[in-house]
């Protein structure tokens, strides 16, 4: 394990002891003795770095700790080699963008082989699909790239009727309001082979393009604006993406905890 990863893990472990309020718990239960899943959270960036990435990393570790999942955090490409990845079930990309500039080609190939040959899972959070076109494999896996976004706004979310029993959205009403930073992608993934849309956002209930992007070719997506989906390639593992996660407030809710936790478990191979 790279030295940078060890330093981050020491910090994360310390924060777990003092920050359990993030998950709204008075006490933090001990980690499960028989950890079923092992997750690697990667959060390095080459484009815009979201200010709350480190807070979200801690939130993910705490979420895992509460649910018997071991989560390690790194921003070093050396932790993405074949030997390092072998022990993990899921790779979570926490707002990790433009990765061709921070992950060497050999390690990118390692991730591809780990996912495809090992039937592993990848979870993309919020900006994980920003400027990934120079890593064609990840771009294809995610299905789209970034165009623009909104401010942090409340909007109507619509659960796709065909996905209502997916664990990442199960139990939610068909329509509900949620507050987040909503990303506009350069295309919709609806109908792409292997893809299933879980939720969409109703653009008529908020301003989908903030002022900054209105003068920079920012475009709304219209009636078909997916915000969470899955992809199961014919050969390989499982991919789960959600627009939630620009910052901690969009995650620190009962729904988001279910959404992310079940997305991770599904990506690891849990039943649909």
Steps between C-alpha positions, in 0.01 A plus 500: 500500500636843407622730779249767399217254547625406848512865605147559376376186675650616832316831464176329399520259794546788740210690351273196532540519877392862525265553206230239543245780510525514122277196475268626770598230748570559868729198514707331236468120502814295474595385150361161408737218586435326170519778245312393189604781270819694451486835325773730368403868479705697245465879495786658307414767243655685208207732428286689755550366851181500702571661840327228701673197348683427826176529699329262260792257533447498877126463450558194279731343758243560773220362283704187446590476867131513590416221255782246521691631198871573514582818307852622422573842349775598260602765248812320376506315169737241647206358694329407173744230396391136452631381836346793686158474335478123541365520854219745420144435389408855400684811385318821594592809296420791731481803270818371334520674164723520190675187618719449193714786636553355848496122440771357272394277213627182668283559806199591287543169319524331839163646600347383172631145545396489866145604408460289188679179593424504871132590467549790742304820553557871443291775659513854364402789725397835352804630304636153425379541141659843446762525223559127462497490118877446488447176690270340239429190707371695800315742275319210335431333834340817636317578178540877487707799604449838665340805341393730784315503830252687717533670833417305817123489450192304597346316206250224429658156463316227310574132560492301177203260537707210365763562770276547803620174658870569456648516852651845436151653461268240652245646739511849353176651370467524121571873526667698779689825546870499575767769531831458319731636233356352179741417218416535131669233290587520132245229423241281667587138573138392451486209259874432489580124500549371854379823664201536732387840624399506867397864541447816300463863603215719376666809354172694511534517880836682513746700289724227350785724381662744740607843375869409465420240234229701325779701334715190438277280284332337796193304395211348688414139418125541468234245590741207512755593767631186674671559835570142610554186296673166469697333224571129470732439204475160334846416625601647831362620828240755602501879480284732711485878466321775690498877464473537877822589679602852398525566872411341832149649534389312189614173659423536868136392477325172562434457129856575390642258756276226359572609143880491532519197728274288283672626186832377637354167606333455163823581316673233709258240369208501743172389342308770314 
